[in-house]
Amino acid sequence: MERVRRYCVVLTVVLLPLLCSAQLDKIVIPAGTPEDQALQAISSEQDGQKKITMYEDFLNKFASNPAAVAYGNWQVSQYYQGAGDLQKAVSYGDKALAGAPHNLDIIVSQASLAQQMKDNAKLMEYASKGGQTYNSISKQPKPDGMSDQDFAKKVEEEKAAAKNSYEFLETSAFNAIADEKDAKARMSYIDHFTAAFPDSRFQEQVAQYAMYTLGPGQLNDPSRLVAFGEKTLATNPNSVPALLLLSNSYADESKPGAISKAILYSQKVIELSKANAPDADRSRKLSAGVAHSTMGYALMKQDKTAAAVTELKAATGLLKGQDDVAYATALYRLGYAYAKLNRVEEARNVLNEAVQIAGPVQQPSRDLLAKVNTARAKGK
């Protein structure tokens, strides 16, 4: 009987393609063995409950055969999945995985169950295991007597056969990150994802989630944000989200060189965005506007207030109608810069607009406007 690789005649049809493509840990039950005969009998049984009882007997009888135990548990898991008992399906699947921990097909099966149960933590556990299993294909030792060329071909063939499983796990794990509402859990998923899928096609999006999660309003961990952002730029120097987040983070730092980096990264975003080009869309204008706003803020910290005004006026021009919070922030900063230059009327005009925009900058704008009005009254 051809099954679980070449030995596959009487196994259930739905499992045939999975078993015949198993990677790394391969479940092999040779034809003609007592295990094979027992599986043929189980396969012939049409009653589901009787089949489960027969599988339980099979597991007890062949408990000393790891391949038989892994396969038997997997079959029971799939039965319970079909019956809608997902908890039992996961339990038996975990037993199967314990017997064949590097079998991508079982890992995919378990990830599918976790996805069905909306259990992101378990899904990430299985996906990470699957990603690491796939990556281990390239790290396997070369068999004795095999040429380098044949070994390279073998590795590529194994990776090609496992690619669909890998991409399913990669996509499922990314969706779990995107779906997770808890910042701490999301960052844990991101750490597992980046280790298991180091060259992911979702690398840029995951980096954005990481920097958002580590930023203000979430975990508020500036040092980790900077480390993750710089790592992202090492891979993709033109990552606009990374450049924006890092420039903003550096602008708030007091370390030597931080302000210069904030300006440098802001300038790069402005260059990359080409916001004045005829085809510039909202995203490019928003990115450039935020970069001008950050650069203006950084220049003020260098006491280059006149230069800051130029940047902040450019920011307000790009951000108006694009994003209320970003626009209000730029207005507040511009009002502050005008006030520093004692251009009181211009400061009042800008801040009077800022106080009309609901959001986190509204109250600071009111406070600053009150100070500007007091200074104006004293000036009179």
C-alpha positions as CSV (number, residue, x, y, z in Angstrom):
1,M,0.0,0.0,0.0
2,E,1.4,3.4,-1.0
3,R,0.9,5.9,1.8
4,V,2.4,8.8,3.7
5,R,5.0,9.4,1.0
6,R,4.8,6.6,-1.6
7,Y,2.6,4.3,0.6
8,C,-0.9,5.9,0.2
9,V,-3.6,3.6,-1.2
10,V,-6.2,3.3,1.4
11,L,-5.8,6.5,3.4
12,T,-8.7,8.9,3.2
13,V,-8.8,10.9,0.0
14,V,-8.8,14.3,1.7
15,L,-5.5,13.5,3.4
16,L,-3.6,12.0,0.5
17,P,-2.2,15.3,-0.9
18,L,-1.2,16.5,2.5
19,L,0.6,13.3,3.6
20,C,2.4,12.8,0.3
21,S,3.9,16.3,0.6
22,A,4.9,16.1,4.3
23,Q,8.2,17.9,5.0
24,L,11.1,17.2,7.3
25,D,9.2,14.9,9.7
26,K,7.6,12.3,7.3
27,I,5.0,9.9,8.6
28,V,5.9,6.6,7.0
29,I,3.9,3.3,7.6
30,P,5.3,0.5,5.4
31,A,2.9,-1.6,3.4
32,G,2.0,-5.0,4.8
33,T,2.8,-4.2,8.4
34,P,0.2,-4.8,11.2
35,E,-0.2,-1.0,11.4
36,D,-1.0,-0.9,7.7
37,Q,-3.5,-3.6,8.0
38,A,-5.2,-1.9,10.9
39,L,-5.4,1.4,9.0
40,Q,-7.0,-0.4,6.0
41,A,-9.7,-1.8,8.3
42,I,-10.3,1.6,9.8
43,S,-10.5,3.2,6.4
44,S,-13.2,0.7,5.3
45,E,-15.4,1.6,8.3
46,Q,-18.2,4.0,7.4
47,D,-19.6,4.7,10.8
48,G,-17.8,7.7,12.3
49,Q,-18.1,6.7,16.0
50,K,-16.9,3.2,15.3
51,K,-14.0,4.6,13.3
52,I,-13.0,6.8,16.3
53,T,-13.2,3.7,18.6
54,M,-11.0,1.8,16.1
55,Y,-8.5,4.7,16.0
56,E,-8.3,4.7,19.8
57,D,-7.6,0.9,19.8
58,F,-5.0,1.6,17.1
59,L,-3.3,4.2,19.3
60,N,-3.2,1.9,22.2
61,K,-2.0,-1.1,20.2
62,F,0.8,0.7,18.4
63,A,1.8,3.1,21.2
64,S,5.4,2.2,20.7
65,N,5.4,3.3,17.1
66,P,5.8,7.1,16.9
67,A,4.8,7.4,13.3
68,A,1.6,5.4,13.9
69,V,0.7,7.4,17.0
70,A,1.3,10.7,15.2
71,Y,-0.8,9.6,12.2
72,G,-3.6,8.1,14.4
73,N,-3.9,11.3,16.5
74,W,-3.9,13.4,13.4
75,Q,-6.8,11.4,12.0
76,V,-8.8,11.7,15.2
77,S,-8.1,15.4,15.2
78,Q,-9.5,15.8,11.7
79,Y,-12.5,13.8,12.6
80,Y,-13.4,16.0,15.5
81,Q,-12.7,19.1,13.4
82,G,-15.3,17.9,10.9
83,A,-17.7,17.1,13.7
84,G,-17.3,20.7,15.1
85,D,-15.6,19.8,18.3
86,L,-12.6,22.1,17.9
87,Q,-11.3,21.7,21.4
88,K,-10.9,17.9,21.0
89,A,-9.5,18.5,17.5
90,V,-6.7,20.7,18.9
91,S,-6.0,18.3,21.7
92,Y,-5.5,15.4,19.4
93,G,-3.6,17.5,16.9
94,D,-1.2,18.6,19.6
95,K,-0.6,14.9,20.4
96,A,0.1,14.3,16.7
97,L,2.5,17.3,16.6
98,A,4.3,16.0,19.7
99,G,5.1,12.8,17.8
100,A,6.1,14.7,14.6
101,P,7.1,18.2,15.7
102,H,8.5,19.2,12.4
103,N,5.7,18.0,10.1
104,L,4.5,21.1,8.3
105,D,1.2,19.5,7.3
106,I,0.2,18.9,10.9
107,I,1.4,22.4,11.9
108,V,-0.8,23.9,9.1
109,S,-3.7,21.7,10.3
110,Q,-3.3,23.0,13.9
111,A,-2.9,26.6,12.7
112,S,-6.2,26.3,10.7
113,L,-7.9,25.0,13.9
114,A,-6.6,28.0,15.9
115,Q,-7.7,30.3,13.2
116,Q,-11.2,28.7,13.2
117,M,-11.3,29.2,17.0
118,K,-10.1,32.8,16.7
119,D,-7.3,32.0,19.1
120,N,-4.5,34.3,17.9
121,A,-2.1,33.2,20.6
122,K,-2.3,29.6,19.5
123,L,-2.2,30.6,15.9
124,M,1.0,32.5,16.4
125,E,2.5,29.5,18.3
126,Y,1.8,27.2,15.4
127,A,2.8,29.7,12.7
128,S,6.1,30.5,14.4
129,K,6.8,26.8,14.7
130,G,6.0,26.3,11.0
131,G,8.1,29.2,9.9
132,Q,11.1,27.9,11.8
133,T,10.5,24.5,10.4
134,Y,10.5,25.8,6.9
135,N,13.7,27.8,7.5
136,S,15.4,24.7,8.8
137,I,15.2,23.2,5.4
138,S,18.1,25.4,4.3
139,K,20.1,24.6,7.4
140,Q,19.9,20.8,7.2
141,P,23.3,18.9,6.9
142,K,24.3,17.6,3.6
143,P,24.1,13.8,3.4
144,D,27.3,11.9,3.1
145,G,28.3,11.2,-0.5
146,M,25.9,13.8,-2.0
147,S,27.4,16.5,-4.3
148,D,27.0,20.2,-3.5
149,Q,24.9,20.6,-6.7
150,D,22.6,17.7,-5.9
151,F,22.2,18.9,-2.3
152,A,21.3,22.4,-3.4
153,K,18.8,21.0,-5.8
154,K,17.3,18.8,-3.0
155,V,17.0,21.8,-0.7
156,E,15.3,23.9,-3.4
157,E,12.9,21.1,-4.2
158,E,11.9,20.7,-0.5
159,K,11.4,24.4,-0.1
160,A,9.3,24.5,-3.3
161,A,7.1,21.6,-2.0
162,A,6.6,23.4,1.4
163,K,6.1,26.9,0.0
164,N,2.3,26.8,0.1
165,S,2.3,25.7,3.7
166,Y,4.8,28.4,4.6
167,E,2.8,31.2,2.9
168,F,-0.4,30.1,4.5
169,L,1.3,30.3,8.0
170,E,2.9,33.6,7.1
171,T,-0.4,35.2,6.0
172,S,-2.3,33.8,9.0
173,A,0.3,35.1,11.4
174,F,0.3,38.6,9.8
175,N,-3.5,38.6,10.0
176,A,-3.3,37.8,13.7
177,I,-1.0,40.8,14.2
178,A,-3.4,43.1,12.4
179,D,-6.4,41.7,14.3
180,E,-4.9,41.9,17.8
181,K,-6.2,44.8,19.9
182,D,-4.0,44.4,22.9
183,A,-0.6,46.3,22.4
184,K,1.4,44.0,24.6
185,A,0.1,40.8,22.9
186,R,0.5,42.4,19.4
187,M,4.2,43.2,20.1
188,S,4.8,39.7,21.3
189,Y,3.3,38.4,18.0
190,I,5.5,40.7,16.1
191,D,8.6,39.5,17.9
192,H,7.6,35.9,17.1
193,F,6.8,36.8,13.5
194,T,10.1,38.5,12.7
195,A,12.0,35.5,14.1
196,A,9.9,32.9,12.2
197,F,9.5,34.8,8.9
198,P,12.8,36.9,8.6
199,D,12.3,37.7,4.9
200,S,8.6,38.1,4.9
201,R,6.7,39.8,2.1
202,F,4.8,41.6,4.9
203,Q,8.0,42.9,6.4
204,E,7.1,46.6,5.8
205,Q,3.6,46.3,7.2
206,V,4.8,44.4,10.2
207,A,7.4,47.1,10.9
208,Q,4.7,49.7,10.7
209,Y,2.6,47.8,13.3
210,A,5.7,47.4,15.5
211,M,6.5,51.1,15.5
212,Y,2.9,52.1,16.1
213,T,2.7,49.6,18.9
214,L,5.8,50.9,20.5
215,G,4.9,54.5,20.1
216,P,2.9,57.0,22.2
217,G,-0.6,55.9,23.1
218,Q,0.4,52.2,23.0
219,L,3.4,50.8,24.8
220,N,5.3,54.1,24.7
221,D,8.7,52.5,24.5
222,P,10.9,55.0,22.6
223,S,14.1,53.0,22.9
224,R,12.6,49.8,21.4
225,L,10.8,52.0,18.8
226,V,14.1,53.5,17.7
227,A,15.8,50.1,17.6
228,F,13.0,48.6,15.5
229,G,12.9,51.6,13.2
230,E,16.6,51.6,12.6
231,K,16.5,47.9,11.9
232,T,13.8,48.5,9.4
233,L,15.8,51.2,7.7
234,A,18.8,48.9,7.5
235,T,16.7,46.6,5.3
236,N,14.7,49.4,3.5
237,P,16.4,52.8,3.7
238,N,13.4,54.4,1.9
239,S,10.7,53.2,4.3
240,V,8.6,56.4,4.7
241,P,6.7,55.1,7.8
242,A,9.9,54.2,9.6
243,L,11.5,57.6,8.6
244,L,8.5,59.5,9.9
245,L,8.2,57.7,13.2
246,L,12.0,57.9,13.8
247,S,12.2,61.6,12.9
248,N,9.4,62.3,15.4
249,S,11.0,60.2,18.1
250,Y,14.4,61.8,17.6
251,A,12.9,65.3,17.6
252,D,11.7,64.6,21.2
253,E,15.1,63.3,22.4
254,S,17.8,65.3,24.2
255,K,20.7,63.0,23.2
256,P,23.5,64.5,21.2
257,G,22.8,64.1,17.4
258,A,19.1,63.3,17.9
259,I,17.8,66.6,16.5
260,S,20.1,66.4,13.5
261,K,18.8,62.9,12.7
262,A,15.2,64.1,13.1
263,I,15.9,66.8,10.5
264,L,17.8,64.4,8.2
265,Y,15.0,61.8,8.2
266,S,12.3,64.5,7.7
267,Q,14.2,65.8,4.7
268,K,14.4,62.3,3.2
269,V,10.6,61.9,3.6
270,I,10.0,65.2,1.8
271,E,12.3,64.1,-1.0
272,L,10.7,60.7,-1.3
273,S,7.1,62.0,-1.1
274,K,7.4,64.5,-3.9
275,A,4.2,66.2,-2.6
276,N,4.3,68.9,-5.2
277,A,4.3,66.5,-8.1
278,P,1.0,66.5,-10.2
279,D,0.4,62.9,-9.4
280,A,0.9,63.3,-5.6
281,D,-1.9,61.6,-3.7
282,R,-3.2,62.1,-0.2
283,S,-0.8,59.7,1.3
284,R,2.3,61.4,-0.2
285,K,1.0,64.9,0.8
286,L,0.3,63.7,4.3
287,S,3.7,62.2,4.7
288,A,5.4,65.3,3.4
289,G,3.3,67.6,5.6
290,V,4.1,65.6,8.7
291,A,7.8,65.7,7.8
292,H,7.7,69.5,7.3
293,S,6.0,69.8,10.7
294,T,8.5,67.6,12.5
295,M,11.4,69.4,10.8
296,G,10.0,72.8,11.9
297,Y,9.7,71.5,15.5
298,A,13.3,70.2,15.4
299,L,14.6,73.5,14.0
300,M,12.9,75.4,16.9
301,K,14.7,73.2,19.3
302,Q,17.9,74.4,17.6
303,D,16.7,78.0,18.0
304,K,16.4,78.3,14.2
305,T,12.9,79.7,14.6
306,A,12.8,81.7,11.3
307,A,13.7,78.6,9.4
308,A,11.1,76.6,11.4
309,V,8.4,79.0,10.3
310,T,9.1,78.2,6.7
311,E,8.8,74.5,7.3
312,L,5.7,74.8,9.4
313,K,3.9,77.0,6.8
314,A,4.7,74.3,4.2
315,A,3.3,71.7,6.6
316,T,0.0,73.6,7.2
317,G,-0.4,74.0,3.4
318,L,0.0,70.3,2.8
319,L,-2.0,69.0,5.8
320,K,-5.1,71.2,5.7
321,G,-8.0,69.0,4.7
322,Q,-5.9,65.9,4.9
323,D,-5.7,65.1,8.7
324,D,-7.1,67.2,11.4
325,V,-4.7,66.1,14.2
326,A,-1.6,66.6,12.0
327,Y,-2.9,69.9,10.8
328,A,-3.7,71.2,14.3
329,T,-0.3,70.1,15.5
330,A,1.4,72.0,12.7
331,L,-0.8,75.1,13.5
332,Y,0.1,74.9,17.1
333,R,3.8,74.7,16.3
334,L,3.6,77.6,13.8
335,G,1.8,79.7,16.4
336,Y,4.5,79.0,18.9
337,A,7.2,79.9,16.4
338,Y,5.4,83.2,15.6
339,A,5.1,83.9,19.3
340,K,8.9,83.3,19.8
341,L,9.6,85.8,17.0
342,N,7.1,88.3,18.6
343,R,4.9,88.2,15.5
344,V,1.9,88.3,17.8
345,E,-0.9,89.0,15.2
346,E,0.3,86.1,13.1
347,A,0.5,83.8,16.1
348,R,-3.1,84.8,17.1
349,N,-4.5,84.1,13.7
350,V,-2.9,80.7,13.5
351,L,-3.9,79.7,17.0
352,N,-7.5,81.0,16.6
353,E,-7.8,78.4,13.9
354,A,-6.1,75.7,15.9
355,V,-8.5,76.0,18.9
356,Q,-11.4,75.3,16.6
357,I,-10.1,71.7,15.8
358,A,-11.2,69.1,18.3
359,G,-8.5,66.7,19.4
360,P,-5.3,66.4,21.6
361,V,-3.9,69.8,20.4
362,Q,-7.0,71.8,21.1
363,Q,-6.3,72.6,24.8
364,P,-2.6,73.3,24.4
365,S,-3.6,75.7,21.6
366,R,-6.0,77.4,23.9
367,D,-3.4,77.8,26.6
368,L,-0.9,79.2,24.2
369,L,-3.4,81.6,22.7
370,A,-4.2,82.9,26.1
371,K,-0.5,83.6,26.7
372,V,-0.2,85.3,23.3
373,N,-3.3,87.5,24.1
374,T,-1.9,88.4,27.5
375,A,1.4,89.4,25.9
376,R,-0.4,91.4,23.2
377,A,-2.4,93.2,25.9
378,K,0.7,94.1,27.9
379,G,2.4,95.3,24.7
380,K,-0.4,97.8,24.2
